[in-house]
């Protein structure tokens, strides 16, 4: 009798366990993190402010980073007021930005005026559309791998930021420095923020760019998280290569970044930072030849403890084996490629937003009950 009762209890427990295993796990508790995207994700469409806001609203986003002044139909005060009101009606919080601010960089465009003038105009636009921060960056991979030490770019940027302090504070705006594509490691961005003034300079934390400077995105978040007000989030693959490693940007969920660990820390160090997806696909893998001595002259100050965490990603990573149209391949391409690349941007952004909302539990509006 006792044996029968025991077996029935075991059977009932096994049935319950099997039933429970078929119930999908709920998404993580990231619902308080505002989710949006950076307009660069849809660059091939040539859309301007109102069209981008419509797309963001349709995708149940909370925010939209208009990361370049060229993404507005006009930067006249009257039009910017209309953009702000249009976004407010759509329930979208605008996040603003400009491009390079360092005159030593190869990305700097002197025809736009002085760096101080570019920053002043960017702050004017950001304030007009109701943004709380203005994203910008120092340089690019070509600057870091050039003849000047990276410290010269950092020092020039710090001086320019300090000269813009009063204007930013008068408008109650943070100037958010991005760890851009291959220019700065997280420690270097932190140095710029602290030396320029943490009271008005912050971080625009990018999760894809760290890989180009041999940095695990988790390390980037550990260092820059407390300074972060806005972000560029995307996934990547990293894998071993005969010369070192290679990294490639992919849609969210297609890569090897540990998003569970990432957002566990995100909720602790920068829970109010705007999470902007910047999905960039169509680029070939970037080779990082760290087995070659020449390479290290650009990274001589990187702590071994940080490099090891990147190397672990490469050892356990793998190439991307899905389909992707590559836009940076050499040679001439059929006209049909342009249409394919454009559509790829939309598809990869949409499925990345869905992954963020459904699998990572991100976003406020996406989880509000109708």
DOZALO-376784 format. One line per field, with one value per residue (C-alpha): x, y, z; residue number from 1; residue in one letter. Coordinates in nm, 2 decimals, m for minus. Example, Ala and Ser with C-alpha at 12.3 -4.5 7.8 and 13.67 -1.06 7.14 Angstrom:
<pts>
u (1.23	1.37)
v (m0.45	m0.11)
w (0.78	0.71)
nr (1	2)
rest (A	S)
</pts>
This chain:
<pts>
u (0.00	0.28	0.46	0.15	0.11	0.48	0.47	0.15	0.32	0.63	0.42	0.22	0.54	0.69	0.38	0.38	0.75	0.69	0.40	0.60	0.89	0.65	0.56	0.80	1.01	0.89	1.13	1.37	1.25	1.40	1.06	1.17	1.45	1.34	1.40	1.46	1.70	1.96	1.86	2.19	2.03	1.80	2.05	1.98	1.62	1.70	1.41	1.38	1.26	0.88	0.91	1.16	0.93	0.64	0.85	0.96	0.60	0.49	0.75	0.63	0.96	1.00	1.28	1.46	1.81	1.83	2.21	2.30	2.17	2.13	1.85	1.62	1.42	1.52	1.71	1.51	1.37	1.01	1.05	1.23	0.94	0.71	0.94	0.92	0.54	0.50	0.72	0.54	0.20	0.35	0.49	0.85	1.13	1.39	1.76	1.99	2.34	2.61	2.92	3.29	3.41	3.79	3.97	4.26	4.05	4.02	3.65	3.64	3.47	3.62	3.35	3.10	3.28	3.49	3.43	3.28	3.03	2.94	2.88	2.68	2.45	2.41	2.31	2.06	1.90	1.90	1.74	1.47	1.36	1.35	1.65	1.85	2.18	2.37	2.58	2.91	3.24	3.62	3.74	3.77	3.99	4.21	4.29	4.40	4.60	4.77	5.09	4.96	4.92	4.56	4.63	4.66	4.31	4.19	4.36	4.22	3.87	3.89	3.99	3.70	3.45	3.57	3.51	3.15	3.07	2.87	2.65	2.57	2.49	2.27	2.06	2.07	2.22	2.48	2.74	2.76	3.09	3.06	3.33	3.33	3.43	3.79	3.89	3.88	3.88	3.65	3.92	4.01	3.65	3.63	3.94	3.79	3.47	3.64	3.90	3.65	3.39	3.15	2.89	2.82	3.00	2.87	2.90	2.71	2.80	2.84	2.85	2.97	3.27	3.46	3.54	3.74	3.97	3.99	3.74	3.47	3.14	3.09	3.42	3.30	2.98	3.17	3.39	3.15	2.82	2.82	2.88	2.63	2.31	2.25	2.37	2.42	2.35	2.40	2.53	2.85	3.03	3.39	3.61	3.97	4.17	4.53	4.64	4.45	4.07	3.80	3.48	3.16	2.84	2.51	2.15	2.05	2.03	2.26	2.59	2.78	2.74	2.60	2.30	2.18	2.50	2.50	2.16	2.20	2.48	2.30	2.01	2.26	2.49	2.28	1.91	1.78	2.01	1.82	1.88	1.91	1.97	2.22	2.20	2.47	2.49	2.64	2.99	3.26	3.45	3.72	4.05	4.23	4.59	4.71	4.96	5.16	5.40	5.33	4.96	5.04	5.20	4.84	4.73	5.04	4.85	4.57	4.56	4.63	4.32	4.10	4.25	4.21	3.84	3.82	4.04	3.80	3.52	3.72	3.81	3.45	3.30	3.22	3.17	2.83	2.68	2.35	2.27	2.39	2.45	2.79	2.80	3.17	3.29	3.53	3.44	3.12	2.79	2.46	2.20	1.98	2.24	2.13	1.77	1.88	2.10	1.83	1.58	1.83	1.86	1.49	1.45	1.75	1.64	1.28	1.38	1.64	1.36	1.14	1.42	1.49	1.12	1.03	1.35	1.53	1.21	1.32	1.10	0.82	0.55	0.60	0.50	0.21	m0.13	m0.37)
v (0.00	0.24	0.13	0.21	0.55	0.63	0.53	0.74	1.03	0.99	0.96	1.27	1.46	1.34	1.45	1.79	1.83	1.74	1.98	2.26	2.20	2.27	2.61	2.88	3.07	3.43	3.70	3.86	4.15	4.42	4.59	4.92	4.97	5.20	5.04	5.21	5.23	5.45	5.60	5.47	5.13	5.23	5.46	5.31	5.42	5.79	5.85	6.17	6.25	6.20	5.88	5.74	5.83	5.65	5.34	5.35	5.38	5.10	4.87	4.97	5.14	5.39	5.59	5.69	5.82	6.07	6.04	6.29	6.63	6.52	6.29	6.59	6.73	7.07	7.19	7.52	7.59	7.58	7.24	7.09	7.20	7.01	6.70	6.72	6.75	6.47	6.24	6.32	6.24	5.91	5.83	5.83	5.99	6.15	6.10	6.33	6.31	6.45	6.29	6.35	6.64	6.59	6.81	6.57	6.29	6.18	6.19	6.56	6.78	7.13	7.27	7.24	7.51	7.47	7.18	7.42	7.55	7.19	7.10	7.42	7.35	6.99	7.10	7.35	7.07	6.83	7.08	7.17	6.81	6.75	6.52	6.47	6.40	6.45	6.16	6.23	6.05	6.12	5.93	5.59	5.29	5.47	5.73	5.47	5.28	5.59	5.77	5.98	5.84	5.80	6.02	6.32	6.27	6.23	6.55	6.75	6.62	6.71	7.07	7.11	6.95	7.18	7.49	7.37	7.31	7.62	7.58	7.21	7.29	7.59	7.36	7.08	6.84	6.57	6.53	6.15	6.02	5.70	5.43	5.45	5.20	5.10	5.44	5.41	5.14	5.19	5.30	5.58	5.70	5.70	5.92	6.17	6.19	6.23	6.49	6.69	6.69	6.41	6.67	6.74	6.46	6.10	5.78	5.65	5.29	5.08	4.70	4.62	4.86	4.72	4.40	4.60	4.71	4.36	4.43	4.21	4.41	4.30	4.48	4.79	4.79	4.73	5.04	5.27	5.16	5.41	5.69	5.57	5.77	5.62	5.33	5.16	4.79	4.51	4.15	4.02	3.69	3.65	3.36	3.25	3.33	3.23	3.59	3.62	3.66	3.80	3.97	4.05	4.24	4.05	4.10	4.07	3.71	3.59	3.64	3.52	3.81	3.69	3.91	3.75	3.86	4.19	4.30	4.16	4.42	4.69	4.69	4.76	5.02	5.22	5.12	5.45	5.47	5.46	5.13	5.21	4.92	5.01	4.71	4.71	4.40	4.36	4.42	4.15	4.01	4.24	4.07	4.15	4.03	4.02	3.74	3.99	4.21	4.53	4.53	4.58	4.93	5.06	4.87	4.87	4.99	4.73	4.53	4.16	4.08	4.26	4.11	3.76	3.81	3.90	3.60	3.38	3.50	3.41	3.07	2.98	3.17	3.08	3.25	3.36	3.09	3.26	3.45	3.81	4.04	4.21	4.57	4.64	4.37	4.49	4.54	4.65	4.51	4.47	4.73	4.47	4.45	4.80	4.69	4.37	4.57	4.82	4.54	4.36	4.67	4.67	4.30	4.28	4.58	4.45	4.10	4.25	4.47	4.16	3.96	4.24	4.27	3.90	3.72	3.98	4.14	4.49	4.79	4.96	5.01	4.66	4.51	4.74	4.57	4.70)
w (0.00	0.09	m0.23	m0.44	m0.29	m0.34	m0.71	m0.76	m0.60	m0.82	m1.13	m1.04	m0.98	m1.31	m1.50	m1.34	m1.42	m1.78	m1.80	m1.65	m1.89	m2.18	m2.03	m2.18	m1.93	m1.88	m2.01	m1.77	m1.56	m1.79	m1.85	m1.69	m1.94	m2.22	m2.56	m2.89	m3.18	m3.34	m3.68	m3.84	m3.83	m4.12	m4.30	m4.65	m4.64	m4.62	m4.38	m4.19	m3.84	m3.87	m4.07	m3.82	m3.53	m3.71	m3.74	m3.38	m3.27	m3.49	m3.33	m2.98	m2.90	m2.62	m2.76	m3.08	m3.11	m3.40	m3.39	m3.67	m3.76	m4.12	m4.01	m3.96	m4.25	m4.11	m3.81	m3.79	m3.45	m3.58	m3.74	m3.43	m3.22	m3.45	m3.42	m3.04	m3.04	m3.30	m3.09	m2.77	m2.93	m3.05	m2.71	m2.82	m2.62	m2.85	m2.79	m3.00	m3.14	m3.37	m3.51	m3.46	m3.24	m3.24	m3.50	m3.51	m3.63	m4.00	m3.95	m3.86	m4.11	m4.10	m4.33	m4.05	m3.84	m3.53	m3.29	m3.04	m3.30	m3.40	m3.03	m2.97	m3.27	m3.16	m2.81	m2.96	m3.16	m2.87	m2.64	m2.90	m2.94	m2.57	m2.55	m2.22	m2.39	m2.71	m2.84	m3.02	m3.08	m3.09	m3.40	m3.57	m3.61	m3.86	m3.60	m3.34	m3.59	m3.73	m3.64	m3.35	m3.00	m2.90	m2.60	m2.84	m2.96	m2.60	m2.49	m2.78	m2.71	m2.34	m2.42	m2.66	m2.41	m2.13	m2.35	m2.41	m2.04	m1.96	m2.28	m2.19	m1.83	m1.92	m2.13	m1.87	m2.13	m2.10	m2.38	m2.43	m2.57	m2.77	m2.77	m3.14	m3.41	m3.31	m3.16	m2.78	m2.51	m2.21	m1.98	m2.22	m2.26	m1.88	m1.86	m2.10	m1.90	m1.57	m1.69	m1.89	m1.61	m1.51	m1.42	m1.79	m1.99	m1.99	m2.20	m2.50	m2.45	m2.76	m2.73	m3.09	m3.11	m2.81	m3.01	m3.26	m2.97	m2.82	m2.54	m2.41	m2.39	m2.04	m1.95	m2.13	m1.92	m1.59	m1.66	m1.84	m1.69	m1.40	m1.66	m1.92	m2.01	m2.35	m2.56	m2.90	m2.85	m3.10	m3.11	m3.25	m3.32	m3.22	m3.32	m3.35	m3.66	m3.76	m3.70	m3.37	m3.38	m3.60	m3.51	m3.70	m3.61	m3.64	m3.55	m3.18	m3.08	m3.36	m3.18	m2.88	m2.63	m2.30	m2.27	m1.94	m1.77	m1.95	m1.84	m1.49	m1.45	m1.66	m1.41	m1.13	m1.29	m1.54	m1.51	m1.64	m1.94	m2.27	m2.46	m2.83	m3.07	m3.34	m3.57	m3.83	m4.05	m4.40	m4.28	m4.33	m4.02	m3.88	m3.83	m3.51	m3.56	m3.20	m3.27	m3.46	m3.26	m3.47	m3.36	m3.00	m3.05	m3.06	m2.75	m2.53	m2.22	m2.23	m1.90	m1.96	m1.74	m1.99	m2.30	m2.15	m2.12	m2.49	m2.58	m2.39	m2.61	m2.92	m2.79	m2.72	m3.02	m3.37	m3.71	m3.82	m4.04	m4.14	m4.45	m4.50	m4.79	m4.75	m4.85	m4.80	m5.04	m5.31	m5.67	m5.85	m5.75	m5.94	m5.87	m5.70	m5.42	m5.30	m5.26	m5.08	m4.84	m4.77	m4.69	m4.48	m4.26	m4.20	m4.14	m3.91	m3.70	m3.67	m3.56	m3.32	m3.16	m3.13	m2.98	m2.73	m2.63	m2.63	m2.53	m2.32	m2.17	m2.27	m2.32	m2.14	m2.40	m2.54	m2.20	m2.11	m2.11	m2.37)
nr (1	2	3	4	5	6	7	8	9	10	11	12	13	14	15	16	17	18	19	20	21	22	23	24	25	26	27	28	29	30	31	32	33	34	35	36	37	38	39	40	41	42	43	44	45	46	47	48	49	50	51	52	53	54	55	56	57	58	59	60	61	62	63	64	65	66	67	68	69	70	71	72	73	74	75	76	77	78	79	80	81	82	83	84	85	86	87	88	89	90	91	92	93	94	95	96	97	98	99	100	101	102	103	104	105	106	107	108	109	110	111	112	113	114	115	116	117	118	119	120	121	122	123	124	125	126	127	128	129	130	131	132	133	134	135	136	137	138	139	140	141	142	143	144	145	146	147	148	149	150	151	152	153	154	155	156	157	158	159	160	161	162	163	164	165	166	167	168	169	170	171	172	173	174	175	176	177	178	179	180	181	182	183	184	185	186	187	188	189	190	191	192	193	194	195	196	197	198	199	200	201	202	203	204	205	206	207	208	209	210	211	212	213	214	215	216	217	218	219	220	221	222	223	224	225	226	227	228	229	230	231	232	233	234	235	236	237	238	239	240	241	242	243	244	245	246	247	248	249	250	251	252	253	254	255	256	257	258	259	260	261	262	263	264	265	266	267	268	269	270	271	272	273	274	275	276	277	278	279	280	281	282	283	284	285	286	287	288	289	290	291	292	293	294	295	296	297	298	299	300	301	302	303	304	305	306	307	308	309	310	311	312	313	314	315	316	317	318	319	320	321	322	323	324	325	326	327	328	329	330	331	332	333	334	335	336	337	338	339	340	341	342	343	344	345	346	347	348	349	350	351	352	353	354	355	356	357	358	359	360	361	362	363	364	365	366	367	368	369	370)
rest (X	X	X	X	X	X	X	X	X	X	X	X	X	X	X	X	X	X	X	X	X	X	X	X	X	X	X	X	X	X	X	X	X	X	X	X	X	X	X	X	X	X	X	X	X	X	X	X	X	X	X	X	X	X	X	X	X	X	X	X	X	X	X	X	X	X	X	X	X	X	X	X	X	X	X	X	X	X	X	X	X	X	X	X	X	X	X	X	X	X	X	X	X	X	X	X	X	X	X	X	X	X	X	X	X	X	X	X	X	X	X	X	X	X	X	X	X	X	X	X	X	X	X	X	X	X	X	X	X	X	X	X	X	X	X	X	X	X	X	X	X	X	X	X	X	X	X	X	X	X	X	X	X	X	X	X	X	X	X	X	X	X	X	X	X	X	X	X	X	X	X	X	X	X	X	X	X	X	X	X	X	X	X	X	X	X	X	X	X	X	X	X	X	X	X	X	X	X	X	X	X	X	X	X	X	X	X	X	X	X	X	X	X	X	X	X	X	X	X	X	X	X	X	X	X	X	X	X	X	X	X	X	X	X	X	X	X	X	X	X	X	X	X	X	X	X	X	X	X	X	X	X	X	X	X	X	X	X	X	X	X	X	X	X	X	X	X	X	X	X	X	X	X	X	X	X	X	X	X	X	X	X	X	X	X	X	X	X	X	X	X	X	X	X	X	X	X	X	X	X	X	X	X	X	X	X	X	X	X	X	X	X	X	X	X	X	X	X	X	X	X	X	X	X	X	X	X	X	X	X	X	X	X	X	X	X	X	X	X	X	X	X	X	X	X	X	X	X	X	X	X	X	X	X	X	X	X	X	X	X	X	X	X	X	X	X	X	X	X	X)
</pts>
